[in-house]
Amino acid sequence: MLNENHALIFDFPEFKQDIVYLNYKDEAFQTLSKQYHVLDYDIRQLEVAGSPTDDEHMHQLKVQRANLKDVLFQQLKAHHDKAVATS
């Protein structure tokens, strides 16, 4: 879907507390999260503008976003599972 916001909070609402915590306490997560959100914003802007880029470039951006999301998801899941296990 064009111009869909893929913010982590929207895509992983079950990890909302983990997202907030890791963005505050984990510098590596925060850096990757910022990269992800900038990339998502850039993709949405290209979509709104009628994709003033070639298909291959848009595909590369979306693959990069998906790969970042996978890495962030694994970190979120690991943090969540650890938090649940210690509570």
Distance bins in CASP14 RR format, pairs under 12 A and 6 or more apart:
PFRMAT RR
TARGET T0000
AUTHOR 0000-0000-0000
RMODE 2
METHOD distances of the structure
MODEL  1
1 43 0 0 0 0 0 1 0 0 0 0 0
1 44 0 0 0 0 0 1 0 0 0 0 0
1 47 0 0 0 0 1 0 0 0 0 0 0
2 43 0 0 0 0 1 0 0 0 0 0 0
2 44 0 0 0 0 1 0 0 0 0 0 0
2 45 0 0 0 0 0 1 0 0 0 0 0
2 46 0 0 0 0 1 0 0 0 0 0 0
2 47 1 0 1 0 0 0 0 0 0 0 0
2 48 1 0 0 1 0 0 0 0 0 0 0
2 49 0 0 0 0 0 1 0 0 0 0 0
2 50 0 0 0 0 1 0 0 0 0 0 0
2 51 0 0 0 0 1 0 0 0 0 0 0
2 58 0 0 0 0 0 1 0 0 0 0 0
2 62 0 0 0 0 0 1 0 0 0 0 0
3 40 0 0 0 0 0 1 0 0 0 0 0
3 41 0 0 0 0 0 1 0 0 0 0 0
3 43 0 0 0 0 1 0 0 0 0 0 0
3 44 1 0 1 0 0 0 0 0 0 0 0
3 45 0 0 0 0 1 0 0 0 0 0 0
3 46 0 0 0 0 1 0 0 0 0 0 0
3 47 1 0 1 0 0 0 0 0 0 0 0
3 48 1 0 1 0 0 0 0 0 0 0 0
3 49 0 0 0 0 0 1 0 0 0 0 0
3 50 0 0 0 0 1 0 0 0 0 0 0
3 51 0 0 0 0 0 1 0 0 0 0 0
4 10 0 0 0 0 1 0 0 0 0 0 0
4 11 0 0 0 0 1 0 0 0 0 0 0
4 40 0 0 0 0 1 0 0 0 0 0 0
4 43 0 0 0 0 1 0 0 0 0 0 0
4 44 1 0 0 1 0 0 0 0 0 0 0
4 47 0 0 0 0 1 0 0 0 0 0 0
4 48 0 0 0 0 0 1 0 0 0 0 0
4 62 0 0 0 0 0 1 0 0 0 0 0
4 65 0 0 0 0 0 1 0 0 0 0 0
5 11 0 0 0 0 1 0 0 0 0 0 0
5 36 0 0 0 0 0 1 0 0 0 0 0
5 37 0 0 0 0 1 0 0 0 0 0 0
5 40 1 0 0 1 0 0 0 0 0 0 0
5 41 0 0 0 0 1 0 0 0 0 0 0
5 43 0 0 0 0 0 1 0 0 0 0 0
5 44 1 0 0 1 0 0 0 0 0 0 0
5 45 0 0 0 0 0 1 0 0 0 0 0
5 47 0 0 0 0 0 1 0 0 0 0 0
5 48 0 0 0 0 0 1 0 0 0 0 0
5 65 0 0 0 0 0 1 0 0 0 0 0
6 12 0 0 0 0 0 1 0 0 0 0 0
6 36 0 0 0 0 1 0 0 0 0 0 0
6 37 0 0 0 0 1 0 0 0 0 0 0
6 39 0 0 0 0 1 0 0 0 0 0 0
6 40 1 0 1 0 0 0 0 0 0 0 0
6 41 0 0 0 0 1 0 0 0 0 0 0
6 42 0 0 0 0 0 1 0 0 0 0 0
6 43 0 0 0 0 1 0 0 0 0 0 0
6 44 0 0 0 0 1 0 0 0 0 0 0
6 47 0 0 0 0 0 1 0 0 0 0 0
6 61 0 0 0 0 0 1 0 0 0 0 0
6 62 0 0 0 0 1 0 0 0 0 0 0
6 65 1 0 0 1 0 0 0 0 0 0 0
6 66 0 0 0 0 1 0 0 0 0 0 0
6 68 0 0 0 0 0 1 0 0 0 0 0
6 69 1 0 0 1 0 0 0 0 0 0 0
6 72 0 0 0 0 0 1 0 0 0 0 0
6 73 0 0 0 0 0 1 0 0 0 0 0
7 13 0 0 0 0 0 1 0 0 0 0 0
7 15 0 0 0 0 0 1 0 0 0 0 0
7 16 0 0 0 0 0 1 0 0 0 0 0
7 19 0 0 0 0 1 0 0 0 0 0 0
7 23 0 0 0 0 0 1 0 0 0 0 0
7 33 0 0 0 0 1 0 0 0 0 0 0
7 34 0 0 0 0 0 1 0 0 0 0 0
7 36 0 0 0 0 1 0 0 0 0 0 0
7 37 1 0 0 1 0 0 0 0 0 0 0
7 38 0 0 0 0 0 1 0 0 0 0 0
7 39 0 0 0 0 0 1 0 0 0 0 0
7 40 1 0 0 1 0 0 0 0 0 0 0
7 41 0 0 0 0 1 0 0 0 0 0 0
7 44 0 0 0 0 0 1 0 0 0 0 0
7 65 0 0 0 0 0 1 0 0 0 0 0
7 69 0 0 0 0 0 1 0 0 0 0 0
7 72 0 0 0 0 0 1 0 0 0 0 0
8 14 0 0 0 0 0 1 0 0 0 0 0
8 15 1 0 0 1 0 0 0 0 0 0 0
8 16 0 0 0 0 1 0 0 0 0 0 0
8 18 0 0 0 0 1 0 0 0 0 0 0
8 19 1 0 1 0 0 0 0 0 0 0 0
8 20 0 0 0 0 0 1 0 0 0 0 0
8 22 0 0 0 0 1 0 0 0 0 0 0
8 23 0 0 0 0 1 0 0 0 0 0 0
8 29 0 0 0 0 0 1 0 0 0 0 0
8 30 0 0 0 0 0 1 0 0 0 0 0
8 32 0 0 0 0 0 1 0 0 0 0 0
8 33 1 0 0 1 0 0 0 0 0 0 0
8 34 0 0 0 0 0 1 0 0 0 0 0
8 35 0 0 0 0 0 1 0 0 0 0 0
8 36 1 0 0 1 0 0 0 0 0 0 0
8 37 1 0 0 1 0 0 0 0 0 0 0
8 40 0 0 0 0 1 0 0 0 0 0 0
8 65 0 0 0 0 0 1 0 0 0 0 0
8 68 0 0 0 0 1 0 0 0 0 0 0
8 69 1 0 0 1 0 0 0 0 0 0 0
8 70 0 0 0 0 0 1 0 0 0 0 0
8 71 0 0 0 0 0 1 0 0 0 0 0
8 72 1 0 0 1 0 0 0 0 0 0 0
8 73 0 0 0 0 1 0 0 0 0 0 0
8 75 0 0 0 0 0 1 0 0 0 0 0
8 76 1 0 0 1 0 0 0 0 0 0 0
9 15 0 0 0 0 1 0 0 0 0 0 0
9 16 1 0 1 0 0 0 0 0 0 0 0
9 17 0 0 0 0 0 1 0 0 0 0 0
9 18 0 0 0 0 0 1 0 0 0 0 0
9 19 1 0 1 0 0 0 0 0 0 0 0
9 20 0 0 0 0 1 0 0 0 0 0 0
9 23 0 0 0 0 0 1 0 0 0 0 0
9 33 0 0 0 0 0 1 0 0 0 0 0
9 36 0 0 0 0 0 1 0 0 0 0 0
9 37 0 0 0 0 0 1 0 0 0 0 0
9 40 0 0 0 0 0 1 0 0 0 0 0
9 72 0 0 0 0 0 1 0 0 0 0 0
9 76 0 0 0 0 0 1 0 0 0 0 0
10 16 0 0 0 0 1 0 0 0 0 0 0
10 19 0 0 0 0 0 1 0 0 0 0 0
10 37 0 0 0 0 0 1 0 0 0 0 0
10 40 0 0 0 0 0 1 0 0 0 0 0
10 69 0 0 0 0 0 1 0 0 0 0 0
11 19 0 0 0 0 0 1 0 0 0 0 0
11 36 0 0 0 0 0 1 0 0 0 0 0
11 37 0 0 0 0 0 1 0 0 0 0 0
11 40 0 0 0 0 1 0 0 0 0 0 0
11 65 0 0 0 0 0 1 0 0 0 0 0
11 66 0 0 0 0 0 1 0 0 0 0 0
11 68 0 0 0 0 0 1 0 0 0 0 0
11 69 1 0 0 1 0 0 0 0 0 0 0
11 70 0 0 0 0 0 1 0 0 0 0 0
11 72 0 0 0 0 1 0 0 0 0 0 0
11 73 0 0 0 0 1 0 0 0 0 0 0
11 76 0 0 0 0 0 1 0 0 0 0 0
12 18 0 0 0 0 1 0 0 0 0 0 0
12 19 1 0 0 1 0 0 0 0 0 0 0
12 20 0 0 0 0 0 1 0 0 0 0 0
12 22 0 0 0 0 0 1 0 0 0 0 0
12 33 0 0 0 0 0 1 0 0 0 0 0
12 36 0 0 0 0 0 1 0 0 0 0 0
12 69 0 0 0 0 1 0 0 0 0 0 0
12 70 0 0 0 0 0 1 0 0 0 0 0
12 72 0 0 0 0 1 0 0 0 0 0 0
12 73 1 0 0 1 0 0 0 0 0 0 0
12 74 0 0 0 0 0 1 0 0 0 0 0
12 75 0 0 0 0 0 1 0 0 0 0 0
12 76 1 0 0 1 0 0 0 0 0 0 0
12 77 0 0 0 0 1 0 0 0 0 0 0
12 79 0 0 0 0 0 1 0 0 0 0 0
12 80 0 0 0 0 1 0 0 0 0 0 0
13 19 0 0 0 0 1 0 0 0 0 0 0
13 20 0 0 0 0 0 1 0 0 0 0 0
13 76 0 0 0 0 0 1 0 0 0 0 0
14 73 0 0 0 0 0 1 0 0 0 0 0
14 76 0 0 0 0 1 0 0 0 0 0 0
14 77 0 0 0 0 1 0 0 0 0 0 0
14 80 0 0 0 0 1 0 0 0 0 0 0
14 84 0 0 0 0 0 1 0 0 0 0 0
15 21 0 0 0 0 1 0 0 0 0 0 0
15 22 0 0 0 0 1 0 0 0 0 0 0
15 23 0 0 0 0 0 1 0 0 0 0 0
15 29 0 0 0 0 0 1 0 0 0 0 0
15 33 0 0 0 0 0 1 0 0 0 0 0
15 69 0 0 0 0 0 1 0 0 0 0 0
15 72 0 0 0 0 1 0 0 0 0 0 0
15 73 0 0 0 0 1 0 0 0 0 0 0
15 74 0 0 0 0 0 1 0 0 0 0 0
15 75 0 0 0 0 1 0 0 0 0 0 0
15 76 1 0 1 0 0 0 0 0 0 0 0
15 77 1 0 0 1 0 0 0 0 0 0 0
15 78 0 0 0 0 0 1 0 0 0 0 0
15 79 0 0 0 0 1 0 0 0 0 0 0
15 80 1 0 1 0 0 0 0 0 0 0 0
15 81 0 0 0 0 0 1 0 0 0 0 0
15 83 0 0 0 0 0 1 0 0 0 0 0
15 84 0 0 0 0 0 1 0 0 0 0 0
16 22 0 0 0 0 0 1 0 0 0 0 0
16 23 0 0 0 0 0 1 0 0 0 0 0
16 76 0 0 0 0 1 0 0 0 0 0 0
16 80 0 0 0 0 0 1 0 0 0 0 0
17 23 0 0 0 0 0 1 0 0 0 0 0
17 24 0 0 0 0 0 1 0 0 0 0 0
17 25 0 0 0 0 0 1 0 0 0 0 0
17 76 0 0 0 0 0 1 0 0 0 0 0
17 79 0 0 0 0 1 0 0 0 0 0 0
17 80 0 0 0 0 1 0 0 0 0 0 0
17 83 0 0 0 0 1 0 0 0 0 0 0
17 84 0 0 0 0 0 1 0 0 0 0 0
17 87 0 0 0 0 0 1 0 0 0 0 0
18 24 0 0 0 0 0 1 0 0 0 0 0
18 25 0 0 0 0 0 1 0 0 0 0 0
18 26 0 0 0 0 0 1 0 0 0 0 0
18 29 0 0 0 0 1 0 0 0 0 0 0
18 33 0 0 0 0 0 1 0 0 0 0 0
18 72 0 0 0 0 0 1 0 0 0 0 0
18 73 0 0 0 0 0 1 0 0 0 0 0
18 74 0 0 0 0 0 1 0 0 0 0 0
18 75 0 0 0 0 1 0 0 0 0 0 0
18 76 1 0 1 0 0 0 0 0 0 0 0
18 77 0 0 0 0 1 0 0 0 0 0 0
18 78 0 0 0 0 1 0 0 0 0 0 0
18 79 1 0 1 0 0 0 0 0 0 0 0
18 80 1 0 1 0 0 0 0 0 0 0 0
18 81 0 0 0 0 1 0 0 0 0 0 0
18 82 0 0 0 0 1 0 0 0 0 0 0
18 83 1 0 0 1 0 0 0 0 0 0 0
18 84 0 0 0 0 0 1 0 0 0 0 0
19 25 0 0 0 0 0 1 0 0 0 0 0
19 26 0 0 0 0 0 1 0 0 0 0 0
19 29 0 0 0 0 1 0 0 0 0 0 0
19 30 0 0 0 0 0 1 0 0 0 0 0
19 32 0 0 0 0 0 1 0 0 0 0 0
19 33 1 0 0 1 0 0 0 0 0 0 0
19 36 0 0 0 0 0 1 0 0 0 0 0
19 37 0 0 0 0 0 1 0 0 0 0 0
19 72 0 0 0 0 1 0 0 0 0 0 0
19 73 0 0 0 0 0 1 0 0 0 0 0
19 75 0 0 0 0 1 0 0 0 0 0 0
19 76 1 0 0 1 0 0 0 0 0 0 0
19 77 0 0 0 0 0 1 0 0 0 0 0
19 79 0 0 0 0 1 0 0 0 0 0 0
19 80 0 0 0 0 1 0 0 0 0 0 0
20 26 0 0 0 0 0 1 0 0 0 0 0
20 29 0 0 0 0 0 1 0 0 0 0 0
20 30 0 0 0 0 0 1 0 0 0 0 0
20 33 0 0 0 0 0 1 0 0 0 0 0
20 76 0 0 0 0 0 1 0 0 0 0 0
20 79 0 0 0 0 0 1 0 0 0 0 0
21 29 0 0 0 0 1 0 0 0 0 0 0
21 30 0 0 0 0 0 1 0 0 0 0 0
21 33 0 0 0 0 0 1 0 0 0 0 0
21 75 0 0 0 0 0 1 0 0 0 0 0
21 76 0 0 0 0 1 0 0 0 0 0 0
21 79 1 0 0 1 0 0 0 0 0 0 0
21 80 0 0 0 0 1 0 0 0 0 0 0
21 82 0 0 0 0 0 1 0 0 0 0 0
21 83 0 0 0 0 1 0 0 0 0 0 0
22 28 0 0 0 0 1 0 0 0 0 0 0
22 29 1 0 1 0 0 0 0 0 0 0 0
22 30 1 0 0 1 0 0 0 0 0 0 0
22 31 0 0 0 0 0 1 0 0 0 0 0
22 32 0 0 0 0 1 0 0 0 0 0 0
22 33 1 0 0 1 0 0 0 0 0 0 0
22 72 0 0 0 0 1 0 0 0 0 0 0
22 73 0 0 0 0 0 1 0 0 0 0 0
22 74 0 0 0 0 0 1 0 0 0 0 0
22 75 1 0 0 1 0 0 0 0 0 0 0
22 76 1 0 0 1 0 0 0 0 0 0 0
22 77 0 0 0 0 0 1 0 0 0 0 0
22 78 0 0 0 0 0 1 0 0 0 0 0
22 79 1 0 1 0 0 0 0 0 0 0 0
22 80 0 0 0 0 1 0 0 0 0 0 0
22 82 0 0 0 0 0 1 0 0 0 0 0
22 83 0 0 0 0 0 1 0 0 0 0 0
23 29 1 0 0 1 0 0 0 0 0 0 0
23 30 1 0 1 0 0 0 0 0 0 0 0
23 31 0 0 0 0 0 1 0 0 0 0 0
23 32 0 0 0 0 0 1 0 0 0 0 0
23 33 1 0 1 0 0 0 0 0 0 0 0
23 34 0 0 0 0 1 0 0 0 0 0 0
23 36 0 0 0 0 0 1 0 0 0 0 0
23 37 0 0 0 0 0 1 0 0 0 0 0
23 72 0 0 0 0 0 1 0 0 0 0 0
23 75 0 0 0 0 0 1 0 0 0 0 0
23 76 0 0 0 0 0 1 0 0 0 0 0
23 79 0 0 0 0 0 1 0 0 0 0 0
24 30 1 0 0 1 0 0 0 0 0 0 0
24 33 0 0 0 0 0 1 0 0 0 0 0
25 75 0 0 0 0 0 1 0 0 0 0 0
25 79 0 0 0 0 1 0 0 0 0 0 0
25 83 0 0 0 0 0 1 0 0 0 0 0
26 32 0 0 0 0 1 0 0 0 0 0 0
26 33 0 0 0 0 1 0 0 0 0 0 0
26 72 0 0 0 0 0 1 0 0 0 0 0
26 75 1 0 0 1 0 0 0 0 0 0 0
26 76 0 0 0 0 0 1 0 0 0 0 0
26 78 0 0 0 0 0 1 0 0 0 0 0
26 79 0 0 0 0 1 0 0 0 0 0 0
27 33 0 0 0 0 0 1 0 0 0 0 0
27 34 0 0 0 0 0 1 0 0 0 0 0
28 34 0 0 0 0 0 1 0 0 0 0 0
28 35 0 0 0 0 0 1 0 0 0 0 0
28 71 0 0 0 0 0 1 0 0 0 0 0
28 72 0 0 0 0 0 1 0 0 0 0 0
28 75 0 0 0 0 1 0 0 0 0 0 0
28 79 0 0 0 0 0 1 0 0 0 0 0
29 35 0 0 0 0 0 1 0 0 0 0 0
29 36 0 0 0 0 0 1 0 0 0 0 0
29 68 0 0 0 0 0 1 0 0 0 0 0
29 71 0 0 0 0 1 0 0 0 0 0 0
29 72 1 0 0 1 0 0 0 0 0 0 0
29 73 0 0 0 0 0 1 0 0 0 0 0
29 74 0 0 0 0 0 1 0 0 0 0 0
29 75 1 0 1 0 0 0 0 0 0 0 0
29 76 0 0 0 0 1 0 0 0 0 0 0
29 78 0 0 0 0 0 1 0 0 0 0 0
29 79 0 0 0 0 1 0 0 0 0 0 0
30 36 0 0 0 0 0 1 0 0 0 0 0
30 37 0 0 0 0 0 1 0 0 0 0 0
30 72 0 0 0 0 0 1 0 0 0 0 0
30 75 0 0 0 0 0 1 0 0 0 0 0
31 37 0 0 0 0 0 1 0 0 0 0 0
31 38 0 0 0 0 0 1 0 0 0 0 0
31 68 0 0 0 0 0 1 0 0 0 0 0
31 71 0 0 0 0 0 1 0 0 0 0 0
31 72 0 0 0 0 0 1 0 0 0 0 0
31 75 0 0 0 0 0 1 0 0 0 0 0
32 38 0 0 0 0 0 1 0 0 0 0 0
32 39 0 0 0 0 0 1 0 0 0 0 0
32 64 0 0 0 0 0 1 0 0 0 0 0
32 65 0 0 0 0 0 1 0 0 0 0 0
32 67 0 0 0 0 0 1 0 0 0 0 0
32 68 1 0 0 1 0 0 0 0 0 0 0
32 69 0 0 0 0 1 0 0 0 0 0 0
32 70 0 0 0 0 0 1 0 0 0 0 0
32 71 1 0 0 1 0 0 0 0 0 0 0
32 72 1 0 1 0 0 0 0 0 0 0 0
32 73 0 0 0 0 0 1 0 0 0 0 0
32 74 0 0 0 0 0 1 0 0 0 0 0
32 75 1 0 0 1 0 0 0 0 0 0 0
32 76 0 0 0 0 0 1 0 0 0 0 0
33 39 0 0 0 0 0 1 0 0 0 0 0
33 40 0 0 0 0 0 1 0 0 0 0 0
33 68 0 0 0 0 1 0 0 0 0 0 0
33 69 0 0 0 0 0 1 0 0 0 0 0
33 71 0 0 0 0 0 1 0 0 0 0 0
33 72 1 0 0 1 0 0 0 0 0 0 0
33 73 0 0 0 0 0 1 0 0 0 0 0
33 75 0 0 0 0 1 0 0 0 0 0 0
33 76 0 0 0 0 1 0 0 0 0 0 0
34 40 0 0 0 0 0 1 0 0 0 0 0
34 41 0 0 0 0 0 1 0 0 0 0 0
34 68 0 0 0 0 0 1 0 0 0 0 0
34 72 0 0 0 0 0 1 0 0 0 0 0
35 41 0 0 0 0 0 1 0 0 0 0 0
35 42 0 0 0 0 0 1 0 0 0 0 0
35 64 0 0 0 0 1 0 0 0 0 0 0
35 65 0 0 0 0 1 0 0 0 0 0 0
35 67 0 0 0 0 0 1 0 0 0 0 0
35 68 1 0 0 1 0 0 0 0 0 0 0
35 69 0 0 0 0 0 1 0 0 0 0 0
35 71 0 0 0 0 1 0 0 0 0 0 0
35 72 0 0 0 0 1 0 0 0 0 0 0
36 42 0 0 0 0 0 1 0 0 0 0 0
36 43 0 0 0 0 0 1 0 0 0 0 0
36 61 0 0 0 0 0 1 0 0 0 0 0
36 64 0 0 0 0 1 0 0 0 0 0 0
36 65 1 0 0 1 0 0 0 0 0 0 0
36 66 0 0 0 0 0 1 0 0 0 0 0
36 67 0 0 0 0 1 0 0 0 0 0 0
36 68 1 0 1 0 0 0 0 0 0 0 0
36 69 1 0 0 1 0 0 0 0 0 0 0
36 70 0 0 0 0 0 1 0 0 0 0 0
36 71 0 0 0 0 1 0 0 0 0 0 0
36 72 1 0 0 1 0 0 0 0 0 0 0
36 73 0 0 0 0 0 1 0 0 0 0 0
36 75 0 0 0 0 0 1 0 0 0 0 0
36 76 0 0 0 0 0 1 0 0 0 0 0
37 43 0 0 0 0 0 1 0 0 0 0 0
37 44 0 0 0 0 0 1 0 0 0 0 0
37 65 0 0 0 0 1 0 0 0 0 0 0
37 68 0 0 0 0 1 0 0 0 0 0 0
37 69 0 0 0 0 0 1 0 0 0 0 0
37 72 0 0 0 0 0 1 0 0 0 0 0
38 44 0 0 0 0 0 1 0 0 0 0 0
38 45 0 0 0 0 0 1 0 0 0 0 0
38 61 0 0 0 0 0 1 0 0 0 0 0
38 64 0 0 0 0 0 1 0 0 0 0 0
38 65 0 0 0 0 0 1 0 0 0 0 0
38 68 0 0 0 0 0 1 0 0 0 0 0
39 45 0 0 0 0 0 1 0 0 0 0 0
39 46 0 0 0 0 0 1 0 0 0 0 0
39 58 0 0 0 0 0 1 0 0 0 0 0
39 60 0 0 0 0 0 1 0 0 0 0 0
39 61 1 0 0 1 0 0 0 0 0 0 0
39 62 0 0 0 0 1 0 0 0 0 0 0
39 63 0 0 0 0 0 1 0 0 0 0 0
39 64 1 0 0 1 0 0 0 0 0 0 0
39 65 1 0 1 0 0 0 0 0 0 0 0
39 66 0 0 0 0 0 1 0 0 0 0 0
39 67 0 0 0 0 0 1 0 0 0 0 0
39 68 1 0 0 1 0 0 0 0 0 0 0
39 69 0 0 0 0 1 0 0 0 0 0 0
39 72 0 0 0 0 0 1 0 0 0 0 0
40 46 0 0 0 0 0 1 0 0 0 0 0
40 47 0 0 0 0 0 1 0 0 0 0 0
40 61 0 0 0 0 1 0 0 0 0 0 0
40 62 0 0 0 0 1 0 0 0 0 0 0
40 64 0 0 0 0 0 1 0 0 0 0 0
40 65 1 0 1 0 0 0 0 0 0 0 0
40 66 0 0 0 0 0 1 0 0 0 0 0
40 68 0 0 0 0 1 0 0 0 0 0 0
40 69 0 0 0 0 1 0 0 0 0 0 0
40 72 0 0 0 0 0 1 0 0 0 0 0
41 47 0 0 0 0 0 1 0 0 0 0 0
41 48 0 0 0 0 0 1 0 0 0 0 0
41 61 0 0 0 0 0 1 0 0 0 0 0
41 65 0 0 0 0 0 1 0 0 0 0 0
42 48 0 0 0 0 0 1 0 0 0 0 0
42 49 0 0 0 0 0 1 0 0 0 0 0
42 51 0 0 0 0 0 1 0 0 0 0 0
42 52 0 0 0 0 0 1 0 0 0 0 0
42 53 0 0 0 0 0 1 0 0 0 0 0
42 57 0 0 0 0 0 1 0 0 0 0 0
42 58 0 0 0 0 0 1 0 0 0 0 0
42 60 0 0 0 0 0 1 0 0 0 0 0
42 61 1 0 0 1 0 0 0 0 0 0 0
42 62 0 0 0 0 0 1 0 0 0 0 0
42 64 0 0 0 0 0 1 0 0 0 0 0
42 65 0 0 0 0 1 0 0 0 0 0 0
43 49 0 0 0 0 0 1 0 0 0 0 0
43 50 0 0 0 0 0 1 0 0 0 0 0
43 51 0 0 0 0 1 0 0 0 0 0 0
43 53 0 0 0 0 1 0 0 0 0 0 0
43 57 0 0 0 0 0 1 0 0 0 0 0
43 58 1 0 0 1 0 0 0 0 0 0 0
43 59 0 0 0 0 0 1 0 0 0 0 0
43 60 0 0 0 0 0 1 0 0 0 0 0
43 61 1 0 1 0 0 0 0 0 0 0 0
43 62 1 0 0 1 0 0 0 0 0 0 0
43 63 0 0 0 0 0 1 0 0 0 0 0
43 64 0 0 0 0 1 0 0 0 0 0 0
43 65 1 0 0 1 0 0 0 0 0 0 0
43 66 0 0 0 0 0 1 0 0 0 0 0
43 68 0 0 0 0 0 1 0 0 0 0 0
43 69 0 0 0 0 0 1 0 0 0 0 0
44 50 0 0 0 0 0 1 0 0 0 0 0
44 51 0 0 0 0 0 1 0 0 0 0 0
44 58 0 0 0 0 0 1 0 0 0 0 0
44 61 0 0 0 0 0 1 0 0 0 0 0
44 62 0 0 0 0 0 1 0 0 0 0 0
44 65 0 0 0 0 0 1 0 0 0 0 0
45 51 0 0 0 0 0 1 0 0 0 0 0
45 52 0 0 0 0 1 0 0 0 0 0 0
45 53 0 0 0 0 0 1 0 0 0 0 0
45 58 0 0 0 0 0 1 0 0 0 0 0
45 61 0 0 0 0 0 1 0 0 0 0 0
46 52 1 0 0 1 0 0 0 0 0 0 0
46 53 1 0 1 0 0 0 0 0 0 0 0
46 54 0 0 0 0 0 1 0 0 0 0 0
46 55 0 0 0 0 0 1 0 0 0 0 0
46 57 0 0 0 0 1 0 0 0 0 0 0
46 58 1 0 0 1 0 0 0 0 0 0 0
46 59 0 0 0 0 0 1 0 0 0 0 0
46 60 0 0 0 0 0 1 0 0 0 0 0
46 61 1 0 0 1 0 0 0 0 0 0 0
46 62 0 0 0 0 0 1 0 0 0 0 0
46 65 0 0 0 0 0 1 0 0 0 0 0
47 53 0 0 0 0 0 1 0 0 0 0 0
47 58 0 0 0 0 1 0 0 0 0 0 0
47 61 0 0 0 0 0 1 0 0 0 0 0
47 62 0 0 0 0 0 1 0 0 0 0 0
49 58 0 0 0 0 0 1 0 0 0 0 0
50 58 0 0 0 0 0 1 0 0 0 0 0
51 57 0 0 0 0 1 0 0 0 0 0 0
51 58 1 0 1 0 0 0 0 0 0 0 0
51 59 0 0 0 0 0 1 0 0 0 0 0
51 61 0 0 0 0 0 1 0 0 0 0 0
51 62 0 0 0 0 0 1 0 0 0 0 0
52 58 0 0 0 0 1 0 0 0 0 0 0
53 59 0 0 0 0 1 0 0 0 0 0 0
53 60 0 0 0 0 1 0 0 0 0 0 0
53 61 0 0 0 0 1 0 0 0 0 0 0
53 62 0 0 0 0 0 1 0 0 0 0 0
54 60 0 0 0 0 1 0 0 0 0 0 0
54 61 0 0 0 0 0 1 0 0 0 0 0
55 61 0 0 0 0 0 1 0 0 0 0 0
55 62 0 0 0 0 0 1 0 0 0 0 0
56 62 0 0 0 0 0 1 0 0 0 0 0
56 63 0 0 0 0 0 1 0 0 0 0 0
57 63 0 0 0 0 0 1 0 0 0 0 0
57 64 0 0 0 0 0 1 0 0 0 0 0
58 64 0 0 0 0 0 1 0 0 0 0 0
58 65 0 0 0 0 0 1 0 0 0 0 0
59 65 0 0 0 0 0 1 0 0 0 0 0
59 66 0 0 0 0 0 1 0 0 0 0 0
60 66 0 0 0 0 0 1 0 0 0 0 0
60 67 0 0 0 0 0 1 0 0 0 0 0
61 67 0 0 0 0 0 1 0 0 0 0 0
61 68 0 0 0 0 0 1 0 0 0 0 0
62 68 0 0 0 0 0 1 0 0 0 0 0
62 69 0 0 0 0 0 1 0 0 0 0 0
63 69 0 0 0 0 0 1 0 0 0 0 0
63 70 0 0 0 0 0 1 0 0 0 0 0
64 70 0 0 0 0 0 1 0 0 0 0 0
64 71 0 0 0 0 0 1 0 0 0 0 0
65 71 0 0 0 0 0 1 0 0 0 0 0
65 72 0 0 0 0 0 1 0 0 0 0 0
66 72 0 0 0 0 0 1 0 0 0 0 0
66 73 0 0 0 0 0 1 0 0 0 0 0
67 73 0 0 0 0 0 1 0 0 0 0 0
67 74 0 0 0 0 0 1 0 0 0 0 0
68 74 0 0 0 0 0 1 0 0 0 0 0
68 75 0 0 0 0 0 1 0 0 0 0 0
69 75 0 0 0 0 0 1 0 0 0 0 0
69 76 0 0 0 0 0 1 0 0 0 0 0
70 76 0 0 0 0 0 1 0 0 0 0 0
70 77 0 0 0 0 0 1 0 0 0 0 0
71 77 0 0 0 0 0 1 0 0 0 0 0
71 78 0 0 0 0 0 1 0 0 0 0 0
72 78 0 0 0 0 0 1 0 0 0 0 0
72 79 0 0 0 0 0 1 0 0 0 0 0
73 79 0 0 0 0 0 1 0 0 0 0 0
73 80 0 0 0 0 0 1 0 0 0 0 0
74 80 0 0 0 0 0 1 0 0 0 0 0
74 81 0 0 0 0 0 1 0 0 0 0 0
75 81 0 0 0 0 0 1 0 0 0 0 0
75 82 0 0 0 0 0 1 0 0 0 0 0
76 82 0 0 0 0 0 1 0 0 0 0 0
76 83 0 0 0 0 0 1 0 0 0 0 0
77 83 0 0 0 0 0 1 0 0 0 0 0
77 84 0 0 0 0 0 1 0 0 0 0 0
78 84 0 0 0 0 0 1 0 0 0 0 0
78 85 0 0 0 0 0 1 0 0 0 0 0
79 85 0 0 0 0 0 1 0 0 0 0 0
79 86 0 0 0 0 0 1 0 0 0 0 0
80 86 0 0 0 0 0 1 0 0 0 0 0
80 87 0 0 0 0 0 1 0 0 0 0 0
81 87 0 0 0 0 0 1 0 0 0 0 0
END
